[in-house]
Amino acid sequence: MNALNMHKFQFLSIPYSQHEERLRSGIQVNRDSHLIHVCGGGGVFHLGDRSVRLKRGIVLAPPAFTAFWFDIEPPFEMYNIHYQLCLADGAQAETRLRLPLSFAPEGFDRIEADLRRIHKLIGKGGAAGVKAEAEAHSLVLGHYLNTPLDQAGSAFPDPRLDKLRCWLAEPKRNRFSADEAAGICLLSVSQMNRRFRQAFGQSPQ
């Protein structure tokens, strides 16, 4: 693994409310890889027909282009890192090696302290922001090095769809035409939409 091409950092804290003992999030889909560190509270994470009970110390790694949602029990706190990790040949790591959907890393107290420090550094910008990005990079790689990985190659049996998926995930890819996307994978628009939906459960758009 030789590059962390794109990453952003998010912090979410939902305080306890007398009126809302349980909150349901909207459906979310990310075009990048995503690590959700649960630092407080509980609830249930849903991805398709899979559910994960949330508690402090759990890390979630929902795949890109896959819909998920939460049932949150306040107070709830999480720190998120979005990233794109590339292998030496330029392929996205997630197409071959994938973190499990949920895992509980050792030393979570240290990881949480690192996340809180990164969050403070990002708010300062400049050199502090660059340091925060480097520390986020190190944290992501630490999860890859210390967690048993799933072999993901079989999840992308059609290399044309994998190529389109990687193209869509590029940070600059904010707008595109259906014809342009179909041309990337050498399919007609209708074939592309049908096969992409079969593979990922949603359209490229």
N, C-alpha and C positions, 0 to 999 in steps of 0.2 A: 504494500500500500504506500503510495508515494505522494498523495496530495489530498488536501481537504479543500475542494473547489469552492464550496459555498456553505456558509453556516450562519445561523442567526440564533439568538438566545432569547428565551421568553421566560417570564416568571408570572405565576398566577397564584393568588391567595384568595380564597373565598371564606370570609369570616362566618361564624355561626349566626344564624338568624332565627328568631323565635317563630317567624312565619314560614320559613322554608327549611324543613328538616331534610329534604331531599331535592336535588336539582338535576334536571336532565339537560344535557348539552345538546346543541344542534349536531347534525351529522357533519363530520369533518373529513376532508380528503386532502392529503399533502402530495405534492409532486416531488418532494425530496425525502430523504430518510429522516427519521424523527425519533429521538430518545426522550421519553417522559419519565422523570424521576419523581416518585411520590414521596414527599417529605412530611406529610401530615394529613390526618383525616382518613376517610375511607370511601367506599362505594364500589361500583362495578364498572369495568371497561368492557365494551362490546365491539367485536369485529366479526361481521357475518354471523355465523352460528356459534362462535366462540365467545366465552365470557371469562374475565379474570377478576377475582376479588382483589380490591385495592387496599393496601395498608402501607405504612411507612417502610421504606427500604425496597419496595418493588420498583423495577425499571421496566417500562413498556417500550417495544420497538415495532410499532405498526408499519407494515410495508408501504412504500409509495404507491399512489394511485389506488388506494383501498379505503373504502368508507368505514368510519368508526364513530362511536359516540360513548358518552359517559352517563352513568347515574351517580351523582356525587353526593356524599353525606358531609355537610359542613360540620366543623371547619375543615377545609381542604387546602392543601398547599402542594404545588408541584413546580419543578424547574425543567424546562424543555430546551433541547438543543436540536436544531434542524441542520442537516449537513448533507454534502455529497462527497462520497469517498471513492476515489478511483484507484484501480490496480495499475501495475506498471505498464500494461499495454493500452491503457486508456479506458478500459471497460469499467462500468460502475460496479463496485464491490457487491452490491446487493443482488446483482444478476447471477453471482456465483457463490458467494458466501453471505449468510444472513444471520444476524443475531436472532435468538428465539423471541417469540412474541412477548414473553415476560420472563424475567429472571431477577434474582436477589443477590447482587454482588456482595462479596465480603468487604468489610471496612466501609459501610455506608456512612458512618459518622464523618469520616474523612472526605468522602465523595460529596456529602452535603455541604461541608465547610468549603470545599473547592467551588461548588456551584454558587454559594452565597458570595464568595470573593469575586468570582467571575462577574456576577450580576452587578456588584458595586463598581468594578473596573469598567464595564461597558458603559455605564452611565456617565463616566468621566470623559470618554472620547480620547482622541489623540493617541499618544504612546501607550496610555493605560488601556485603550480599546484594543490596540494591537496585541498587548500582553494577554488580554482577556481571550482573544481569538486563539492565541497559541495554547493557552491553558485549556480551552474548550477542545481543541484539536487533541491534546494529550489525553484528556478525559475520554473522548470517543475511542481513540486507539486503545486505551486501557481496557475498555469494555470488550473490544474485539480480541485482545490478547488474553484476557482472563476469563472469558465466557465460552463454553462449548458452542460452536457455530453449526448452523444448519447448512447442508449443501443445497444451494438454491438453483442449480443449473436446470433441473427438471421443471422448474416453474416457468421457464421461458423456452418452450420447445420450438418456437418459430423465431429464428434470428431476425426476421424482418420486423416483427413486433417489438423485439428487444431493441432494435435500432431506433424504431419510432419512439419507444418509451424513453430512451436516453436523450433523443433529440428534444422531446417535449419537456424533459426535466432540466434543460439548460437554463441558467438564471435569466438570460436575456429573452427567453421564449415567452413573451407576454401575449402576442397576437400571432395568428397563423390562419391560413385558409385550409379548407378541407382538401382541396386539390394538392396543395403543397405538402400536407401531411401524408396523403396517399402516395405521392411521388417518392417520399422518403423510403417507403417499404415496398414500392413497385406493385401496388395493388390499386384497383379501382376504389373510388370513395366508398361505395356500398360494401365492398369486400373488406376494406380497412375497418370501417365502423363495426361491421358484424364480428370480425375476428378479434378486434380490440375489446369489444364488449364481452365476448366469450372468455377472453384471457383475464380481464381486469374488472369485469362487472360494471363497467360504465364506458361512455364514449370518450374519445380523445378530448373533446371540448370540455 
